Amino acid sequence: MVKDCVSVWEDCLRFIRSQVGDQSFKTWFEPIVPLKLHEGILTIQVPSQFFYEYLEEHYVQLLRQVIHTELGPQGRLEYSVIVDSGSAQNQAYSVTLPNQTPKNKWEQDKPAKIHSPFDMPSVEEEFRHSNLNPNYDFENYIEGDCNRLARSAGIAVAEKPGVTSFNPLMVYGGVGLGKTHLIQSIGNKIRRDDKKHFVLYVSSEKFTTQFTDAIKNNSIQSFTNFYLQVDTLIIDDVQFFSGKEKTQEMFFHIFNHLHQSGKQIIMSSDRPPRDLKGLQDRLLSRFKWGLTADLQMPDFETRIAIISRKMESDGIYIPDDVVEYLAYSVDTNVRELEGVLISLIAHATLNKAEINLELAKQTLKNIVHDIESEVGVDYIQKSVGEYFQISVEDLKDKTRKKEIVIARQVAMYLCKEYTNHSLKSIGYHFGGRDHSTVIHAVQSVSDMIEIDTKFCHSMDELKKKMRMKSV
């Protein structure tokens, strides 16, 4: 049966859908249109140059895999990139770009097979696979109060691995705060400075899987010999060793040998050693030998710097008011902040729209749960303005008229009560006021509720409206 471009691409999409999230699939794959299939080359049309570059950067391995499956080893992919969508008078203008894989070199670009200790009998071979992501480095790891100690310690370790007192170096923090970025940045700097230094990055789950395979294959000695040759061992998410007694036993011996040999050990965890459950006491005690540094949620200024650096590296301009809005609105973790930026750029690209404050609000509405979902800042401002017969602009203005000040304080109070916004974020949405103004507003409203019956009744009516909106 001869396949056409549509049926081939539909088969590709079925596999792709199973490998990526629904949001990513809708954003990056549904807009693609299959154009032609000729001599093993599938041509697909994408909406823009940015769209093409994003696919090549983030999904190139997945696309290679699925094209290889559908069209065989010689199969290739080409992009038809829309440069100008055209008009009634002029036809659309597009250019065709090949996938960045050279013809007949699929095997060359496959990940190296050296993912298991058993495939590498000696680290003295021509290549050593460190499993590090080259995109992680200190240059794009923004420093702030939230990570200063961990970053400084990481640089010190990278400059003199195994020599400083920061051995082991344990970095801990919540989801999306940059643990993996930091520990891989250390590994990348060490490798750049000393090509002969054997750095190995491995997740605790991968280590456990390798160890389990070694038991099944009677290759424990090969497994052990491999790890004992590492100069800097980076273990991600050690909390997943919890409850795995045999794996902990093996890691304990490897840890001891490397440490006594002056080799560097770097680890990450989602919590400090004292809070790790299900780990042997002797292992936990060794985790505490060196330095334990935490990563916290980035503050407003750090989030501003992260957004600015990300946009600068991507060559994309975002107005200052949009940068500030995003930094105030997304105060959870770096991963969510980067996800919002990607979605914002995707919306602007697909809709050929300018990135402005309105588009940012619309994008956040669909991503961040407490932005405009149920009760949001805009809804509270609108409701309070209508109740007190004051415009939303007046609530944000600098005027000190008594009736406006009271309404503004009520709105701030309700924002603190019914949204997850920080005090800084609430102040920002009221004309850029600082968090101390919000604290004062909340206290003033609380005091008036206690002493003024009429005011208390007004607050009850507004709160009822908030509760009805939340249902």
C-alpha positions, 0 to 999 in steps of 0.5 A: 500500500502506497502511503501519502503525506496525510496518512504518514503524518497522522500515524506520526501524530498518534505516536507523538501524542503519546509522548508529549502533554496535551497542551504541548501537542495542541500548541506545537503539533496540531497547527502543522500541515503535511504538504507532500511525501516524495522519495522518503522526504516528508514535507510539513508546513509550520506557521513561522520561523520561530515555530520551526526553530522551537521544534528543532530545539525541543522535539528534534529527537522525537521527530527523528524517531517517528520519521525513522519508524514510519519511513525507514532509516533513509526517511527525512523531514523538511519544513515549509516555513510560512514567512508571509501569510499573504492576502487576497492580492498576494499569495502566501510566501514560504521557504523550505528548510531541511531537518538539521539531520544530514542525509543518511546519518540517522544512526550518527545522531542517535544517543550514544549507547553508553548509558549503562556501566556494562557497555563501558569497560574502561573510562580510558576509551576515546569517549566518556558519556557524562549525560550532561545537558550542555545548555545548563551553565552558570551563565544562564543560571541567574543569581539572587537571594534565593540561590546565592549560597548554593550557586557560590558553593557550586562555582567553588566546587567546579573550580576545585572539584574534590579539594574544597570542604564542600564534599559532598555538596548537597543542594535541596529545594522544591520542584522547579527551583533549578536544582538540576540546572545548578548541579549540571552547571557544575559538571559542565564547567568541570568538563570544560576546564579539564577534558580528562576529568570524568564527570558522570551525571545520573538520576537516582532512579537511573542508578537504581535501574542500573544496579538492578540490571547488574544483579540480574546479569551477574555484573555487580563487579562491572557496575562497581568498577565503572562507578569507582572510576568516576572523578565527579559523581552527580546524583539527582533526586537522592530522595528516591533511594528511600526504601531501596535497601540494597541500592543504598548499600551499594551507593554507600560503598561507592560514596565511601570509596570516592570520598576517601579517594578525594573525588567530588560528590554532588547531590540534589534532593527535594528536602534537607538530609534531616527530613529524608525518610527511608534512608539508612542513618549511616548514609544520611550522616555522610550526606551531612559531611560537606555543605548543604545549601537550599534553593528557595522560590525566586524573589521579584527582582530575580524573576525579572532577571530570569525573564529578561535573560530568557528573552534576550537569549531567544532574541525576543523583545517584551515590554517592561510592563509585561515583564513586571506583570509576569514576574508579579503574577508567577511567583511559584517556581522557575519552571512555571515561569519559563512555561508561561513565557513559552506559552506567551511566545507561542500565542503571539507567534500563532496569532501573529499578535504583538506581545503586550499586557492584554495578551499576557493576561489572556495567556496567564488566565489559561495557565496560572490557576489563581489568575482570573480563575474563580476570584481574581484581582480584576474581578475584585477590583471591578466588584468593589468599584461597582459597589462603591461607585468608583472606577477601577482606574481610581482604585489604582490611582494615587488619589488620597480622597477618603472614599477612594482610599477606603474602597482601595483598602477593601479591594486589597483586603479581599485580594488577600482573602480570596486569591493566592497573590503575594502582598507584593503582587497585590500592591503591584495591581493597585498602581505599583504600591509596596507590600507595606501598603497592603499590610496597612490596608488589611489591618485597617479593614479588619479594624473597621469590621470590628467597630463599624456595624454598617461597614461590616454589613458592606463587607459581608455583602462583598464577601458573599459576592466573592463566595458566589463567584467561587462556586 
